[in-house]
Amino acid sequence: MNINNVPPVAVYGWMSLVLWVVAFATFFGPEAVAVLMLARRYPGEGGIYLWTRREFGDLHGFLSGWCYWTNNLFYVPVLLVYMAGIFAFAGGEANAEALVSQKLFVAGVSFGWLALVAIANIRGLAVGKWIQNVGGLSAFLSVGLVLAAAAIVKATGVEAHPPPIAGVSWEMTTSFAVMCNALVGIELASTMGDEIRDPARDLAPAIAIAGGVSIASYLLVTGAVLMLVPIDRLGIIQGVMQAVTAGATAARIGWMVVPLAILMGLATGGAASAWFAGSSRIPFVAGLTSALPPALGRVHPRWGSPHVALIVCALLAAAFTAVSLVGSSVAEAYQVLLKAAVVIQLIPFMYLFLALAKPTGGGLLSRMAGLVGLCTTVVSLGAAFLPTADVSSVFVFETKLIVGVVAPTAIGWMLFRRAQRTEREAAA
């Protein structure tokens, strides 16, 4: 669960909970059917990019894996900016709002932490894993603190009273896209098909449990945030810390906000480190290396890490963060990074649902699930490009988002074509 997805979507009153349920039914449900069907159709080690290659050919399989990789390069900056928003509260609640809006502070925290995790991971997993282990506590810690804060304000009778529905506009569809993106992940289980003792027996219950825990967590945290922070004051970056602060104040332990901000910031930084480490290794898992420069596959002779790939990923993540901040507010930069990550992440799912909806696939119900998932994904992809209220310049927002999505995809297509030409010339 990525709790940073909650503040941007918890602005519609209790209607936000309904949107979560709709996203779960129309996206996660079809995703679960697709994973189960394709895992059965192609037993053994799989993955959405390998399924796409089997169903639609090498080019589409490559692009699916490529999007999986480049999505990480956008999502790491999302976590870095979100982490900066949490660390802003380490200086006290009074200064937090001003710090979150200062690009110099956000850039300093983001680039500083990115450099730290890059060095730690280059030194090898033995060094980098301690940061990632801390990140593993991030979701549990954040969820627990927000729910505890909501329980405190409820018990003391000082909770906020959000309306049943608020802010009805086309922006709801952009939030719906973020919700769908927050529900991805179960397709990764199929990549360990050879390591699961009995996939036919164990995969379905595992997906059901993961889905149940995920939607329950999102509903509980969204409801808690609505009770803790008035909608008109909720920040898309600092919303979770606002909620924790409200609970601490109600419990008369406001002094706890600073250490909690430090702890939660470090936990989020650990999660960013885990995503960063994964982004340097996805090309090898997804079979992208044949189209990439050979240098990316080099392993450090002493530390055994893919140091060149890690350095390249760090430079790209830093570049994406910097470009998002130029000419934009911090909130707008966060929206650009988040929406670019959403669009690129959802592209492989178009292939997933197209494969499920093919007439030569499964039965009528599975094809209907594929069509529902495909329609939901297409709507989400379009909705992600709609600017939200905190966007000051629609032109700048759209330009950054379009370039951020089209450029990496086009580069992937060109790399694949170049690799094909090289193979043909070698064969000749």
C-alpha positions as a Python dict, from the first residue, in 0.01 Angstrom:
ca = {
    (1, 'M'): (0, 0, 0),
    (2, 'N'): (128, 346, -93),
    (3, 'I'): (-27, 581, 161),
    (4, 'N'): (100, 885, -30),
    (5, 'N'): (-181, 817, -279),
    (6, 'V'): (-446, 903, -18),
    (7, 'P'): (-419, 1284, 30),
    (8, 'P'): (-460, 1372, -341),
    (9, 'V'): (-785, 1173, -360),
    (10, 'A'): (-938, 1236, -15),
    (11, 'V'): (-1094, 1568, -113),
    (12, 'Y'): (-1446, 1464, -215),
    (13, 'G'): (-1597, 1397, 125),
    (14, 'W'): (-1724, 1047, 193),
    (15, 'M'): (-1767, 1011, -184),
    (16, 'S'): (-1393, 939, -192),
    (17, 'L'): (-1468, 602, -33),
    (18, 'V'): (-1717, 522, -308),
    (19, 'L'): (-1454, 603, -572),
    (20, 'W'): (-1213, 360, -406),
    (21, 'V'): (-1473, 84, -422),
    (22, 'V'): (-1549, 157, -789),
    (23, 'A'): (-1176, 151, -874),
    (24, 'F'): (-1139, -179, -690),
    (25, 'A'): (-1434, -334, -874),
    (26, 'T'): (-1349, -208, -1223),
    (27, 'F'): (-969, -230, -1213),
    (28, 'F'): (-843, -464, -943),
    (29, 'G'): (-1116, -720, -1012),
    (30, 'P'): (-1034, -753, -1385),
    (31, 'E'): (-662, -740, -1301),
    (32, 'A'): (-705, -1038, -1068),
    (33, 'V'): (-893, -1233, -1336),
    (34, 'A'): (-625, -1151, -1595),
    (35, 'V'): (-338, -1257, -1371),
    (36, 'L'): (-506, -1587, -1285),
    (37, 'M'): (-601, -1661, -1647),
    (38, 'L'): (-261, -1575, -1798),
    (39, 'A'): (-69, -1749, -1521),
    (40, 'R'): (-269, -2062, -1604),
    (41, 'R'): (-222, -2011, -1979),
    (42, 'Y'): (153, -1964, -1943),
    (43, 'P'): (260, -2165, -1636),
    (44, 'G'): (597, -2110, -1479),
    (45, 'E'): (780, -1782, -1441),
    (46, 'G'): (585, -1503, -1603),
    (47, 'G'): (521, -1134, -1572),
    (48, 'I'): (307, -882, -1751),
    (49, 'Y'): (585, -800, -2000),
    (50, 'L'): (646, -1167, -2085),
    (51, 'W'): (271, -1230, -2124),
    (52, 'T'): (250, -930, -2356),
    (53, 'R'): (532, -1066, -2570),
    (54, 'R'): (359, -1404, -2600),
    (55, 'E'): (25, -1245, -2689),
    (56, 'F'): (127, -950, -2907),
    (57, 'G'): (488, -998, -3016),
    (58, 'D'): (838, -885, -2922),
    (59, 'L'): (790, -511, -2975),
    (60, 'H'): (488, -485, -2748),
    (61, 'G'): (651, -711, -2491),
    (62, 'F'): (955, -486, -2489),
    (63, 'L'): (746, -169, -2457),
    (64, 'S'): (551, -323, -2169),
    (65, 'G'): (871, -404, -1980),
    (66, 'W'): (1018, -66, -2075),
    (67, 'C'): (719, 117, -1926),
    (68, 'Y'): (755, -88, -1608),
    (69, 'W'): (1111, 37, -1579),
    (70, 'T'): (1059, 402, -1669),
    (71, 'N'): (760, 422, -1434),
    (72, 'N'): (999, 354, -1146),
    (73, 'L'): (1219, 640, -1257),
    (74, 'F'): (922, 875, -1212),
    (75, 'Y'): (787, 713, -896),
    (76, 'V'): (1115, 745, -706),
    (77, 'P'): (1098, 1128, -738),
    (78, 'V'): (733, 1112, -624),
    (79, 'L'): (848, 944, -302),
    (80, 'L'): (1138, 1186, -262),
    (81, 'V'): (911, 1492, -283),
    (82, 'Y'): (660, 1323, -51),
    (83, 'M'): (942, 1250, 195),
    (84, 'A'): (1042, 1616, 190),
    (85, 'G'): (684, 1706, 281),
    (86, 'I'): (706, 1478, 585),
    (87, 'F'): (1047, 1607, 693),
    (88, 'A'): (907, 1961, 680),
    (89, 'F'): (720, 1879, 1002),
    (90, 'A'): (1050, 1794, 1174),
    (91, 'G'): (1096, 2170, 1211),
    (92, 'G'): (762, 2206, 1387),
    (93, 'E'): (408, 2240, 1259),
    (94, 'A'): (431, 2618, 1242),
    (95, 'N'): (707, 2606, 979),
    (96, 'A'): (587, 2299, 792),
    (97, 'E'): (349, 2461, 546),
    (98, 'A'): (609, 2718, 440),
    (99, 'L'): (882, 2456, 401),
    (100, 'V'): (666, 2225, 190),
    (101, 'S'): (617, 2509, -58),
    (102, 'Q'): (986, 2600, -81),
    (103, 'K'): (1144, 2444, -388),
    (104, 'L'): (1496, 2486, -248),
    (105, 'F'): (1407, 2282, 62),
    (106, 'V'): (1228, 2010, -137),
    (107, 'A'): (1510, 1989, -392),
    (108, 'G'): (1777, 1978, -121),
    (109, 'V'): (1606, 1692, 66),
    (110, 'S'): (1526, 1503, -254),
    (111, 'F'): (1870, 1525, -414),
    (112, 'G'): (2049, 1465, -84),
    (113, 'W'): (1856, 1145, -11),
    (114, 'L'): (1886, 1027, -372),
    (115, 'A'): (2266, 1062, -352),
    (116, 'L'): (2270, 871, -22),
    (117, 'V'): (2064, 576, -149),
    (118, 'A'): (2259, 565, -475),
    (119, 'I'): (2590, 536, -288),
    (120, 'A'): (2445, 281, -44),
    (121, 'N'): (2312, 61, -324),
    (122, 'I'): (2630, 89, -528),
    (123, 'R'): (2813, -43, -223),
    (124, 'G'): (2589, -350, -257),
    (125, 'L'): (2266, -480, -105),
    (126, 'A'): (2448, -564, 218),
    (127, 'V'): (2484, -189, 274),
    (128, 'G'): (2170, -65, 99),
    (129, 'K'): (1930, -316, 253),
    (130, 'W'): (1927, -147, 593),
    (131, 'I'): (1770, 161, 436),
    (132, 'Q'): (1516, -56, 252),
    (133, 'N'): (1434, -253, 565),
    (134, 'V'): (1342, 72, 734),
    (135, 'G'): (1126, 151, 431),
    (136, 'G'): (942, -177, 479),
    (137, 'L'): (801, -33, 800),
    (138, 'S'): (673, 278, 620),
    (139, 'A'): (328, 156, 521),
    (140, 'F'): (254, -19, 851),
    (141, 'L'): (382, 273, 1057),
    (142, 'S'): (194, 535, 859),
    (143, 'V'): (-133, 342, 852),
    (144, 'G'): (-111, 269, 1225),
    (145, 'L'): (-40, 631, 1317),
    (146, 'V'): (-321, 772, 1102),
    (147, 'L'): (-576, 522, 1235),
    (148, 'A'): (-463, 587, 1594),
    (149, 'A'): (-495, 961, 1537),
    (150, 'A'): (-849, 916, 1401),
    (151, 'A'): (-945, 706, 1703),
    (152, 'I'): (-815, 978, 1937),
    (153, 'V'): (-1006, 1265, 1774),
    (154, 'K'): (-1319, 1052, 1761),
    (155, 'A'): (-1291, 972, 2131),
    (156, 'T'): (-1234, 1337, 2221),
    (157, 'G'): (-1514, 1459, 1995),
    (158, 'V'): (-1301, 1700, 1792),
    (159, 'E'): (-1310, 1519, 1458),
    (160, 'A'): (-1382, 1701, 1134),
    (161, 'H'): (-1722, 1646, 973),
    (162, 'P'): (-1674, 1611, 597),
    (163, 'P'): (-1982, 1635, 374),
    (164, 'P'): (-2116, 1326, 198),
    (165, 'I'): (-1989, 1465, -130),
    (166, 'A'): (-1777, 1769, -215),
    (167, 'G'): (-1585, 1918, -505),
    (168, 'V'): (-1783, 1743, -777),
    (169, 'S'): (-1601, 1809, -1105),
    (170, 'W'): (-1398, 1641, -1376),
    (171, 'E'): (-1110, 1632, -1127),
    (172, 'M'): (-1275, 1324, -977),
    (173, 'T'): (-1162, 1127, -1280),
    (174, 'T'): (-799, 1227, -1222),
    (175, 'S'): (-826, 1099, -865),
    (176, 'F'): (-986, 780, -998),
    (177, 'A'): (-677, 727, -1217),
    (178, 'V'): (-452, 762, -912),
    (179, 'M'): (-668, 508, -726),
    (180, 'C'): (-638, 254, -1006),
    (181, 'N'): (-263, 301, -1011),
    (182, 'A'): (-254, 245, -634),
    (183, 'L'): (-413, -98, -682),
    (184, 'V'): (-148, -247, -912),
    (185, 'G'): (103, -501, -790),
    (186, 'I'): (-55, -846, -784),
    (187, 'E'): (81, -918, -1132),
    (188, 'L'): (430, -930, -976),
    (189, 'A'): (344, -1255, -798),
    (190, 'S'): (345, -1430, -1134),
    (191, 'T'): (714, -1347, -1184),
    (192, 'M'): (788, -1598, -909),
    (193, 'G'): (574, -1872, -1063),
    (194, 'D'): (857, -2127, -1048),
    (195, 'E'): (912, -2052, -680),
    (196, 'I'): (548, -2101, -573),
    (197, 'R'): (491, -2462, -471),
    (198, 'D'): (141, -2490, -616),
    (199, 'P'): (48, -2178, -819),
    (200, 'A'): (-290, -2319, -925),
    (201, 'R'): (-384, -2361, -561),
    (202, 'D'): (-204, -2074, -388),
    (203, 'L'): (-219, -1780, -632),
    (204, 'A'): (-595, -1713, -613),
    (205, 'P'): (-615, -1701, -228),
    (206, 'A'): (-302, -1483, -218),
    (207, 'I'): (-456, -1236, -462),
    (208, 'A'): (-784, -1233, -267),
    (209, 'I'): (-603, -1164, 60),
    (210, 'A'): (-383, -895, -96),
    (211, 'G'): (-685, -728, -254),
    (212, 'G'): (-888, -737, 64),
    (213, 'V'): (-608, -595, 278),
    (214, 'S'): (-530, -328, 19),
    (215, 'I'): (-883, -192, -28),
    (216, 'A'): (-957, -213, 346),
    (217, 'S'): (-639, -15, 422),
    (218, 'Y'): (-715, 253, 163),
    (219, 'L'): (-1074, 290, 285),
    (220, 'L'): (-971, 310, 651),
    (221, 'V'): (-689, 559, 591),
    (222, 'T'): (-901, 777, 361),
    (223, 'G'): (-1181, 780, 617),
    (224, 'A'): (-935, 863, 892),
    (225, 'V'): (-783, 1153, 696),
    (226, 'L'): (-1131, 1290, 628),
    (227, 'M'): (-1202, 1284, 1003),
    (228, 'L'): (-871, 1448, 1092),
    (229, 'V'): (-818, 1726, 838),
    (230, 'P'): (-1083, 1959, 691),
    (231, 'I'): (-1100, 1913, 315),
    (232, 'D'): (-1013, 2275, 239),
    (233, 'R'): (-689, 2247, 440),
    (234, 'L'): (-570, 1907, 317),
    (235, 'G'): (-235, 1923, 136),
    (236, 'I'): (-160, 1670, -138),
    (237, 'I'): (197, 1623, -13),
    (238, 'Q'): (172, 1681, 361),
    (239, 'G'): (-180, 1547, 414),
    (240, 'V'): (-73, 1238, 612),
    (241, 'M'): (140, 1443, 851),
    (242, 'Q'): (-145, 1690, 890),
    (243, 'A'): (-361, 1398, 1000),
    (244, 'V'): (-100, 1266, 1245),
    (245, 'T'): (-49, 1617, 1383),
    (246, 'A'): (-423, 1659, 1440),
    (247, 'G'): (-431, 1335, 1640),
    (248, 'A'): (-126, 1428, 1845),
    (249, 'T'): (-274, 1768, 1924),
    (250, 'A'): (-605, 1613, 2031),
    (251, 'A'): (-418, 1371, 2258),
    (252, 'R'): (-215, 1662, 2399),
    (253, 'I'): (113, 1509, 2288),
    (254, 'G'): (201, 1764, 2025),
    (255, 'W'): (568, 1723, 2114),
    (256, 'M'): (552, 1383, 1942),
    (257, 'V'): (503, 1540, 1598),
    (258, 'V'): (873, 1617, 1543),
    (259, 'P'): (1013, 1269, 1625),
    (260, 'L'): (726, 1107, 1434),
    (261, 'A'): (804, 1324, 1131),
    (262, 'I'): (1167, 1215, 1142),
    (263, 'L'): (1072, 849, 1180),
    (264, 'M'): (809, 856, 904),
    (265, 'G'): (1041, 1054, 677),
    (266, 'L'): (1316, 795, 718),
    (267, 'A'): (1066, 515, 657),
    (268, 'T'): (948, 680, 334),
    (269, 'G'): (1308, 733, 233),
    (270, 'G'): (1365, 361, 281),
    (271, 'A'): (1073, 288, 51),
    (272, 'A'): (1227, 522, -208),
    (273, 'S'): (1554, 330, -175),
    (274, 'A'): (1376, -1, -239),
    (275, 'W'): (1207, 137, -552),
    (276, 'F'): (1538, 284, -666),
    (277, 'A'): (1723, -45, -622),
    (278, 'G'): (1449, -226, -811),
    (279, 'S'): (1457, 21, -1099),
    (280, 'S'): (1819, -67, -1175),
    (281, 'R'): (1743, -440, -1189),
    (282, 'I'): (1411, -447, -1380),
    (283, 'P'): (1586, -432, -1722),
    (284, 'F'): (1756, -764, -1646),
    (285, 'V'): (1436, -930, -1522),
    (286, 'A'): (1223, -793, -1807),
    (287, 'G'): (1469, -890, -2080),
    (288, 'L'): (1545, -535, -2188),
    (289, 'T'): (1921, -566, -2185),
    (290, 'S'): (1951, -667, -2552),
    (291, 'A'): (1833, -320, -2656),
    (292, 'L'): (2025, -122, -2393),
    (293, 'P'): (2390, -12, -2393),
    (294, 'P'): (2608, -302, -2271),
    (295, 'A'): (2766, -79, -2006),
    (296, 'L'): (2441, -87, -1805),
    (297, 'G'): (2502, -455, -1736),
    (298, 'R'): (2842, -404, -1578),
    (299, 'V'): (2881, -534, -1224),
    (300, 'H'): (3117, -367, -978),
    (301, 'P'): (3419, -595, -929),
    (302, 'R'): (3429, -540, -554),
    (303, 'W'): (3071, -477, -444),
    (304, 'G'): (2887, -690, -700),
    (305, 'S'): (2627, -423, -777),
    (306, 'P'): (2513, -299, -1121),
    (307, 'H'): (2686, 30, -1048),
    (308, 'V'): (2655, 183, -1395),
    (309, 'A'): (2279, 115, -1404),
    (310, 'L'): (2242, 260, -1054),
    (311, 'I'): (2430, 577, -1147),
    (312, 'V'): (2222, 621, -1464),
    (313, 'C'): (1898, 568, -1271),
    (314, 'A'): (2007, 822, -1009),
    (315, 'L'): (2091, 1081, -1275),
    (316, 'L'): (1759, 1025, -1454),
    (317, 'A'): (1557, 1045, -1131),
    (318, 'A'): (1740, 1366, -1037),
    (319, 'A'): (1676, 1510, -1384),
    (320, 'F'): (1303, 1429, -1369),
    (321, 'T'): (1278, 1588, -1025),
    (322, 'A'): (1461, 1903, -1136),
    (323, 'V'): (1259, 1945, -1455),
    (324, 'S'): (931, 1900, -1266),
    (325, 'L'): (1026, 2181, -1026),
    (326, 'V'): (1135, 2432, -1292),
    (327, 'G'): (862, 2689, -1354),
    (328, 'S'): (615, 2511, -1126),
    (329, 'S'): (511, 2512, -763),
    (330, 'V'): (605, 2213, -548),
    (331, 'A'): (244, 2090, -551),
    (332, 'E'): (230, 2119, -930),
    (333, 'A'): (565, 1941, -967),
    (334, 'Y'): (433, 1659, -747),
    (335, 'Q'): (125, 1630, -967),
    (336, 'V'): (339, 1611, -1283),
    (337, 'L'): (558, 1335, -1140),
    (338, 'L'): (263, 1141, -998),
    (339, 'K'): (51, 1162, -1314),
    (340, 'A'): (346, 1070, -1540),
    (341, 'A'): (406, 766, -1320),
    (342, 'V'): (36, 678, -1339),
    (343, 'V'): (21, 698, -1720),
    (344, 'I'): (340, 500, -1781),
    (345, 'Q'): (242, 239, -1521),
    (346, 'L'): (-101, 183, -1676),
    (347, 'I'): (23, 133, -2034),
    (348, 'P'): (125, -232, -1970),
    (349, 'F'): (-221, -295, -1825),
    (350, 'M'): (-380, -207, -2158),
    (351, 'Y'): (-194, -507, -2298),
    (352, 'L'): (-296, -719, -2000),
    (353, 'F'): (-667, -648, -2045),
    (354, 'L'): (-649, -672, -2425),
    (355, 'A'): (-504, -1021, -2384),
    (356, 'L'): (-789, -1114, -2149),
    (357, 'A'): (-1054, -968, -2382),
    (358, 'K'): (-931, -1150, -2696),
    (359, 'P'): (-1202, -1375, -2848),
    (360, 'T'): (-955, -1664, -2851),
    (361, 'G'): (-899, -1628, -2477),
    (362, 'G'): (-1112, -1763, -2194),
    (363, 'G'): (-1488, -1771, -2148),
    (364, 'L'): (-1745, -1494, -2173),
    (365, 'L'): (-1700, -1374, -1814),
    (366, 'S'): (-1323, -1339, -1847),
    (367, 'R'): (-1361, -1150, -2176),
    (368, 'M'): (-1614, -916, -2012),
    (369, 'A'): (-1370, -861, -1725),
    (370, 'G'): (-1103, -778, -1982),
    (371, 'L'): (-1329, -522, -2151),
    (372, 'V'): (-1420, -361, -1817),
    (373, 'G'): (-1054, -340, -1719),
    (374, 'L'): (-957, -204, -2059),
    (375, 'C'): (-1225, 68, -2052),
    (376, 'T'): (-1124, 163, -1697),
    (377, 'T'): (-758, 185, -1799),
    (378, 'V'): (-829, 396, -2108),
    (379, 'V'): (-1044, 637, -1905),
    (380, 'S'): (-773, 659, -1638),
    (381, 'L'): (-504, 726, -1896),
    (382, 'G'): (-702, 1014, -2043),
    (383, 'A'): (-805, 1150, -1702),
    (384, 'A'): (-444, 1166, -1582),
    (385, 'F'): (-380, 1446, -1833),
    (386, 'L'): (-654, 1668, -1687),
    (387, 'P'): (-507, 1952, -1476),
    (388, 'T'): (-615, 1986, -1114),
    (389, 'A'): (-696, 2301, -919),
    (390, 'D'): (-342, 2340, -783),
    (391, 'V'): (-199, 2369, -1136),
    (392, 'S'): (-110, 2732, -1197),
    (393, 'S'): (-16, 2697, -1564),
    (394, 'V'): (-208, 2443, -1769),
    (395, 'F'): (34, 2484, -2059),
    (396, 'V'): (342, 2409, -1847),
    (397, 'F'): (169, 2117, -1674),
    (398, 'E'): (50, 1957, -1998),
    (399, 'T'): (381, 2015, -2174),
    (400, 'K'): (581, 1852, -1894),
    (401, 'L'): (338, 1562, -1866),
    (402, 'I'): (318, 1492, -2239),
    (403, 'V'): (695, 1513, -2287),
    (404, 'G'): (749, 1304, -1973),
    (405, 'V'): (528, 1027, -2111),
    (406, 'V'): (598, 1042, -2485),
    (407, 'A'): (976, 1092, -2475),
    (408, 'P'): (1064, 781, -2267),
    (409, 'T'): (820, 567, -2467),
    (410, 'A'): (963, 689, -2798),
    (411, 'I'): (1318, 625, -2676),
    (412, 'G'): (1220, 270, -2584),
    (413, 'W'): (1070, 214, -2931),
    (414, 'M'): (1385, 347, -3101),
    (415, 'L'): (1614, 131, -2885),
    (416, 'F'): (1413, -178, -2976),
    (417, 'R'): (1424, -99, -3347),
    (418, 'R'): (1798, -39, -3328),
    (419, 'A'): (1848, -373, -3153),
    (420, 'Q'): (1645, -546, -3425),
    (421, 'R'): (1858, -389, -3701),
    (422, 'T'): (2175, -495, -3520),
    (423, 'E'): (2047, -854, -3495),
    (424, 'R'): (1954, -863, -3865),
    (425, 'E'): (2294, -725, -3968),
    (426, 'A'): (2472, -979, -3746),
    (427, 'A'): (2265, -1262, -3898),
    (428, 'A'): (2344, -1142, -4249),
}
